[in-house]
Amino acid sequence: EIIIKDKIVYIDDYAHHPGELNAAIQAARELYPEAYILGIFQPHLFTRTRDFAEGFAKELDKLDEVWLMDIYPAREIPIAGVTSQMLIELMNNPKRKILSRDEILQEMKNVRTGVIMTLGAGDIDTLVKPISELLKNNIR
């Protein structure tokens, strides 16, 4: 967890299952009850995304805003119809979109307050350092 000048909290969590998403989001809500929470989620594995799609959508809807990355395939080949767009369509949160890594870093330049969470088990952890740097530079 990184707290920057009391305006932004940045949390990176390995959450890659609906139960883990629930725990991470609930903990952030309890710690920062008044904060706007932006979650950046990278689904991990096509089979897991397929099997838990409704659970993922339900948990991600608990965020104030969701940025989804494409599915991290790891060892799997794509499954027809199993995409991040499928998750978007299952969600009710009006503030949801799919972004690439570069788009996330571009959009992050506009974030000034709130809780930002990166969630997932793929290569989303490679965003931790660049996001931290951007947030530090934005708050100065």
CYANA upper distance limits for C-alpha pairs under 8 A (distance plus 0.5 A):
  1 GLU  CA      9 VAL  CA      7.52
  1 GLU  CA     10 TYR  CA      6.16
  1 GLU  CA     11 ILE  CA      5.09
  1 GLU  CA     12 ASP  CA      7.24
  2 ILE  CA      9 VAL  CA      6.27
  2 ILE  CA     10 TYR  CA      5.57
  2 ILE  CA     11 ILE  CA      7.03
  2 ILE  CA    132 SER  CA      8.35
  3 ILE  CA      7 LYS  CA      8.21
  3 ILE  CA      8 ILE  CA      6.45
  3 ILE  CA      9 VAL  CA      5.05
  3 ILE  CA     10 TYR  CA      6.88
  4 ILE  CA      8 ILE  CA      5.87
  4 ILE  CA      9 VAL  CA      6.88
  4 ILE  CA    135 LEU  CA      8.21
  4 ILE  CA    136 LYS  CA      7.17
  4 ILE  CA    139 ILE  CA      8.03
  5 LYS  CA    139 ILE  CA      7.86
  7 LYS  CA    112 ARG  CA      7.73
  7 LYS  CA    113 THR  CA      5.49
  7 LYS  CA    114 GLY  CA      6.91
  7 LYS  CA    139 ILE  CA      8.36
  8 ILE  CA    112 ARG  CA      7.45
  8 ILE  CA    113 THR  CA      5.36
  8 ILE  CA    114 GLY  CA      5.49
  8 ILE  CA    115 VAL  CA      6.25
  8 ILE  CA    116 ILE  CA      7.95
  8 ILE  CA    135 LEU  CA      8.33
  9 VAL  CA    114 GLY  CA      6.89
  9 VAL  CA    115 VAL  CA      5.20
  9 VAL  CA    116 ILE  CA      6.73
 10 TYR  CA    115 VAL  CA      6.33
 10 TYR  CA    116 ILE  CA      5.31
 10 TYR  CA    117 MET  CA      6.38
 10 TYR  CA    132 SER  CA      8.10
 11 ILE  CA    115 VAL  CA      8.05
 11 ILE  CA    116 ILE  CA      6.75
 11 ILE  CA    117 MET  CA      5.25
 11 ILE  CA    118 THR  CA      6.93
 12 ASP  CA    117 MET  CA      6.12
 12 ASP  CA    118 THR  CA      5.25
 12 ASP  CA    119 LEU  CA      6.66
 12 ASP  CA    125 ASP  CA      8.03
 12 ASP  CA    128 VAL  CA      7.59
 13 ASP  CA     24 ALA  CA      7.71
 13 ASP  CA    117 MET  CA      7.81
 13 ASP  CA    118 THR  CA      6.73
 13 ASP  CA    119 LEU  CA      5.57
 13 ASP  CA    120 GLY  CA      7.22
 14 TYR  CA    119 LEU  CA      6.26
 14 TYR  CA    120 GLY  CA      5.43
 14 TYR  CA    121 ALA  CA      5.69
 15 ALA  CA     20 GLU  CA      5.36
 15 ALA  CA     21 LEU  CA      5.78
 15 ALA  CA     24 ALA  CA      7.71
 15 ALA  CA    119 LEU  CA      5.87
 15 ALA  CA    120 GLY  CA      5.47
 15 ALA  CA    121 ALA  CA      7.17
 16 HIS  CA     20 GLU  CA      7.01
 16 HIS  CA     21 LEU  CA      7.39
 16 HIS  CA     43 PRO  CA      7.19
 16 HIS  CA     44 HIS  CA      6.89
 16 HIS  CA    119 LEU  CA      7.56
 16 HIS  CA    120 GLY  CA      5.26
 16 HIS  CA    121 ALA  CA      6.16
 17 HIS  CA     21 LEU  CA      6.74
 17 HIS  CA     48 ARG  CA      8.48
 17 HIS  CA     52 PHE  CA      8.03
 17 HIS  CA     56 PHE  CA      7.78
 18 PRO  CA     22 ASN  CA      6.61
 18 PRO  CA     52 PHE  CA      7.57
 18 PRO  CA     55 GLY  CA      5.86
 18 PRO  CA     56 PHE  CA      5.60
 18 PRO  CA     59 GLU  CA      6.80
 19 GLY  CA     23 ALA  CA      6.79
 20 GLU  CA     24 ALA  CA      6.66
 21 LEU  CA     25 ILE  CA      6.51
 21 LEU  CA     56 PHE  CA      8.22
 21 LEU  CA     59 GLU  CA      6.80
 21 LEU  CA     60 LEU  CA      8.06
 21 LEU  CA    119 LEU  CA      8.04
 22 ASN  CA     26 GLN  CA      6.33
 22 ASN  CA     59 GLU  CA      6.22
 23 ALA  CA     27 ALA  CA      6.53
 24 ALA  CA     28 ALA  CA      6.80
 25 ILE  CA     29 ARG  CA      6.67
 25 ILE  CA     62 LYS  CA      7.90
 25 ILE  CA     63 LEU  CA      7.78
 26 GLN  CA     30 GLU  CA      6.65
 27 ALA  CA     31 LEU  CA      6.62
 28 ALA  CA     32 TYR  CA      6.31
 28 ALA  CA     33 PRO  CA      8.15
 28 ALA  CA    115 VAL  CA      8.34
 29 ARG  CA     33 PRO  CA      5.37
 29 ARG  CA     34 GLU  CA      8.41
 29 ARG  CA     35 ALA  CA      8.16
 32 TYR  CA    115 VAL  CA      8.38
 35 ALA  CA    114 GLY  CA      5.79
 35 ALA  CA    115 VAL  CA      6.86
 36 TYR  CA     64 ASP  CA      6.60
 36 TYR  CA    113 THR  CA      8.39
 36 TYR  CA    114 GLY  CA      5.46
 36 TYR  CA    115 VAL  CA      6.63
 37 ILE  CA     63 LEU  CA      6.27
 37 ILE  CA     64 ASP  CA      5.77
 37 ILE  CA     65 GLU  CA      7.11
 37 ILE  CA    114 GLY  CA      6.51
 37 ILE  CA    115 VAL  CA      5.22
 37 ILE  CA    116 ILE  CA      6.45
 37 ILE  CA    117 MET  CA      7.98
 38 LEU  CA     63 LEU  CA      6.83
 38 LEU  CA     64 ASP  CA      6.46
 38 LEU  CA     65 GLU  CA      5.28
 38 LEU  CA     66 VAL  CA      6.38
 38 LEU  CA     67 TRP  CA      8.15
 38 LEU  CA    114 GLY  CA      8.08
 38 LEU  CA    115 VAL  CA      6.67
 38 LEU  CA    116 ILE  CA      5.39
 38 LEU  CA    117 MET  CA      6.73
 39 GLY  CA     60 LEU  CA      8.23
 39 GLY  CA     63 LEU  CA      6.89
 39 GLY  CA     64 ASP  CA      8.40
 39 GLY  CA     65 GLU  CA      6.77
 39 GLY  CA     66 VAL  CA      5.43
 39 GLY  CA     67 TRP  CA      6.76
 39 GLY  CA    116 ILE  CA      6.43
 39 GLY  CA    117 MET  CA      5.23
 39 GLY  CA    118 THR  CA      6.52
 39 GLY  CA    119 LEU  CA      7.56
 40 ILE  CA     66 VAL  CA      6.36
 40 ILE  CA     67 TRP  CA      5.18
 40 ILE  CA     68 LEU  CA      6.28
 40 ILE  CA     69 MET  CA      7.87
 40 ILE  CA    116 ILE  CA      8.15
 40 ILE  CA    117 MET  CA      6.51
 40 ILE  CA    118 THR  CA      5.26
 40 ILE  CA    119 LEU  CA      6.50
 41 PHE  CA     66 VAL  CA      7.86
 41 PHE  CA     67 TRP  CA      6.89
 41 PHE  CA     68 LEU  CA      5.51
 41 PHE  CA     69 MET  CA      6.65
 41 PHE  CA    118 THR  CA      6.55
 41 PHE  CA    119 LEU  CA      5.26
 41 PHE  CA    120 GLY  CA      6.29
 42 GLN  CA     68 LEU  CA      6.51
 42 GLN  CA     69 MET  CA      5.33
 42 GLN  CA     70 ASP  CA      6.87
 42 GLN  CA     71 ILE  CA      6.52
 42 GLN  CA     72 TYR  CA      7.25
 42 GLN  CA    119 LEU  CA      6.96
 42 GLN  CA    120 GLY  CA      5.56
 42 GLN  CA    121 ALA  CA      7.81
 42 GLN  CA    122 GLY  CA      7.29
 42 GLN  CA    124 ILE  CA      6.97
 43 PRO  CA     49 THR  CA      6.82
 43 PRO  CA     68 LEU  CA      8.43
 43 PRO  CA     69 MET  CA      7.71
 43 PRO  CA     70 ASP  CA      7.48
 43 PRO  CA     71 ILE  CA      5.26
 43 PRO  CA     72 TYR  CA      6.64
 43 PRO  CA     84 SER  CA      7.98
 43 PRO  CA    120 GLY  CA      6.69
 43 PRO  CA    121 ALA  CA      8.09
 43 PRO  CA    122 GLY  CA      8.02
 44 HIS  CA     48 ARG  CA      7.35
 44 HIS  CA     49 THR  CA      7.38
 44 HIS  CA     71 ILE  CA      6.20
 44 HIS  CA     72 TYR  CA      5.34
 44 HIS  CA     73 PRO  CA      6.90
 44 HIS  CA     74 ALA  CA      7.93
 44 HIS  CA    120 GLY  CA      7.16
 44 HIS  CA    121 ALA  CA      6.45
 44 HIS  CA    122 GLY  CA      6.19
 45 LEU  CA     49 THR  CA      6.70
 45 LEU  CA     71 ILE  CA      6.92
 45 LEU  CA     72 TYR  CA      6.27
 45 LEU  CA     73 PRO  CA      5.28
 45 LEU  CA     74 ALA  CA      6.82
 45 LEU  CA     75 ARG  CA      8.35
 45 LEU  CA     76 GLU  CA      7.10
 46 PHE  CA     50 ARG  CA      6.56
 46 PHE  CA     71 ILE  CA      7.26
 46 PHE  CA     72 TYR  CA      8.29
 46 PHE  CA     73 PRO  CA      6.78
 46 PHE  CA     76 GLU  CA      7.37
 46 PHE  CA     77 ILE  CA      8.17
 46 PHE  CA     78 PRO  CA      6.82
 46 PHE  CA     79 ILE  CA      6.80
 46 PHE  CA     82 VAL  CA      6.82
 46 PHE  CA     83 THR  CA      8.15
 47 THR  CA     51 ASP  CA      6.51
 47 THR  CA     79 ILE  CA      8.25
 48 ARG  CA     52 PHE  CA      6.43
 48 ARG  CA     53 ALA  CA      8.37
 49 THR  CA     53 ALA  CA      5.76
 49 THR  CA     56 PHE  CA      8.32
 49 THR  CA     71 ILE  CA      8.42
 49 THR  CA     82 VAL  CA      7.59
 49 THR  CA     83 THR  CA      8.43
 50 ARG  CA     82 VAL  CA      6.51
 52 PHE  CA     56 PHE  CA      6.54
 53 ALA  CA     57 ALA  CA      6.67
 53 ALA  CA     86 MET  CA      8.47
 53 ALA  CA     87 LEU  CA      6.67
 53 ALA  CA     90 LEU  CA      8.24
 54 GLU  CA     58 LYS  CA      6.62
 54 GLU  CA     87 LEU  CA      8.20
 54 GLU  CA     90 LEU  CA      7.19
 55 GLY  CA     59 GLU  CA      6.71
 56 PHE  CA     60 LEU  CA      6.50
 56 PHE  CA     87 LEU  CA      7.93
 57 ALA  CA     61 ASP  CA      6.58
 57 ALA  CA     87 LEU  CA      6.45
 57 ALA  CA     88 ILE  CA      7.92
 57 ALA  CA     90 LEU  CA      6.32
 57 ALA  CA     91 MET  CA      5.41
 57 ALA  CA     92 ASN  CA      8.47
 58 LYS  CA     62 LYS  CA      7.63
 58 LYS  CA     91 MET  CA      7.26
 59 GLU  CA     63 LEU  CA      8.27
 60 LEU  CA     66 VAL  CA      7.36
 60 LEU  CA     91 MET  CA      8.04
 60 LEU  CA     93 ASN  CA      8.45
 61 ASP  CA     66 VAL  CA      8.42
 61 ASP  CA     91 MET  CA      6.70
 61 ASP  CA     92 ASN  CA      6.78
 61 ASP  CA     93 ASN  CA      5.61
 62 LYS  CA     93 ASN  CA      8.46
 63 LEU  CA     93 ASN  CA      8.41
 64 ASP  CA     93 ASN  CA      8.10
 64 ASP  CA     95 LYS  CA      7.59
 65 GLU  CA     93 ASN  CA      7.79
 65 GLU  CA     94 PRO  CA      8.41
 65 GLU  CA     95 LYS  CA      5.38
 65 GLU  CA     96 ARG  CA      6.37
 66 VAL  CA     93 ASN  CA      8.40
 66 VAL  CA     95 LYS  CA      6.80
 66 VAL  CA     96 ARG  CA      5.15
 66 VAL  CA     97 LYS  CA      7.04
 67 TRP  CA     96 ARG  CA      6.29
 67 TRP  CA     97 LYS  CA      5.66
 67 TRP  CA     98 ILE  CA      6.14
 67 TRP  CA     99 LEU  CA      6.79
 67 TRP  CA    104 ILE  CA      8.35
 68 LEU  CA     84 SER  CA      7.20
 68 LEU  CA     96 ARG  CA      8.00
 68 LEU  CA     97 LYS  CA      6.58
 68 LEU  CA     98 ILE  CA      5.06
 68 LEU  CA     99 LEU  CA      6.55
 69 MET  CA     84 SER  CA      7.44
 69 MET  CA     98 ILE  CA      6.19
 69 MET  CA     99 LEU  CA      6.03
 69 MET  CA    100 SER  CA      6.44
 69 MET  CA    101 ARG  CA      7.86
 70 ASP  CA     83 THR  CA      7.50
 70 ASP  CA     84 SER  CA      6.07
 70 ASP  CA     98 ILE  CA      7.84
 70 ASP  CA     99 LEU  CA      8.27
 70 ASP  CA    100 SER  CA      7.81
 71 ILE  CA     83 THR  CA      7.04
 71 ILE  CA     84 SER  CA      6.81
 72 TYR  CA    122 GLY  CA      5.91
 72 TYR  CA    123 ASP  CA      7.84
 73 PRO  CA     77 ILE  CA      7.14
 73 PRO  CA     78 PRO  CA      7.67
 74 ALA  CA    122 GLY  CA      7.78
 78 PRO  CA     82 VAL  CA      7.93
 81 GLY  CA     86 MET  CA      7.61
 82 VAL  CA     86 MET  CA      6.77
 83 THR  CA     87 LEU  CA      7.47
 84 SER  CA     88 ILE  CA      6.85
 84 SER  CA     98 ILE  CA      7.65
 85 GLN  CA     89 GLU  CA      6.73
 85 GLN  CA     98 ILE  CA      7.88
 86 MET  CA     90 LEU  CA      7.02
 87 LEU  CA     91 MET  CA      6.88
 88 ILE  CA     96 ARG  CA      7.47
 88 ILE  CA     97 LYS  CA      7.69
 88 ILE  CA     98 ILE  CA      8.48
 99 LEU  CA    103 GLU  CA      6.05
 99 LEU  CA    104 ILE  CA      6.44
100 SER  CA    104 ILE  CA      6.64
101 ARG  CA    105 LEU  CA      6.94
101 ARG  CA    127 LEU  CA      8.21
102 ASP  CA    106 GLN  CA      6.72
103 GLU  CA    107 GLU  CA      6.54
104 ILE  CA    108 MET  CA      6.45
105 LEU  CA    109 LYS  CA      7.25
105 LEU  CA    130 PRO  CA      7.99
105 LEU  CA    131 ILE  CA      7.21
105 LEU  CA    134 LEU  CA      8.37
106 GLN  CA    110 ASN  CA      8.41
107 GLU  CA    111 VAL  CA      7.84
108 MET  CA    131 ILE  CA      7.59
108 MET  CA    134 LEU  CA      7.56
108 MET  CA    135 LEU  CA      8.01
109 LYS  CA    134 LEU  CA      6.85
109 LYS  CA    135 LEU  CA      7.86
109 LYS  CA    138 ASN  CA      7.27
110 ASN  CA    138 ASN  CA      8.42
111 VAL  CA    135 LEU  CA      7.95
111 VAL  CA    138 ASN  CA      8.17
112 ARG  CA    135 LEU  CA      7.96
112 ARG  CA    138 ASN  CA      7.09
112 ARG  CA    139 ILE  CA      6.95
118 THR  CA    124 ILE  CA      7.63
118 THR  CA    125 ASP  CA      8.29
118 THR  CA    128 VAL  CA      8.29
119 LEU  CA    124 ILE  CA      7.95
120 GLY  CA    124 ILE  CA      6.96
121 ALA  CA    125 ASP  CA      8.22
123 ASP  CA    127 LEU  CA      8.48
124 ILE  CA    128 VAL  CA      8.08
126 THR  CA    130 PRO  CA      8.33
127 LEU  CA    131 ILE  CA      6.34
128 VAL  CA    132 SER  CA      6.51
129 LYS  CA    133 GLU  CA      6.67
130 PRO  CA    134 LEU  CA      6.65
131 ILE  CA    135 LEU  CA      6.61
132 SER  CA    136 LYS  CA      6.63
133 GLU  CA    137 ASN  CA      6.73
134 LEU  CA    138 ASN  CA      6.58
135 LEU  CA    139 ILE  CA      6.74
136 LYS  CA    140 ARG  CA      7.16
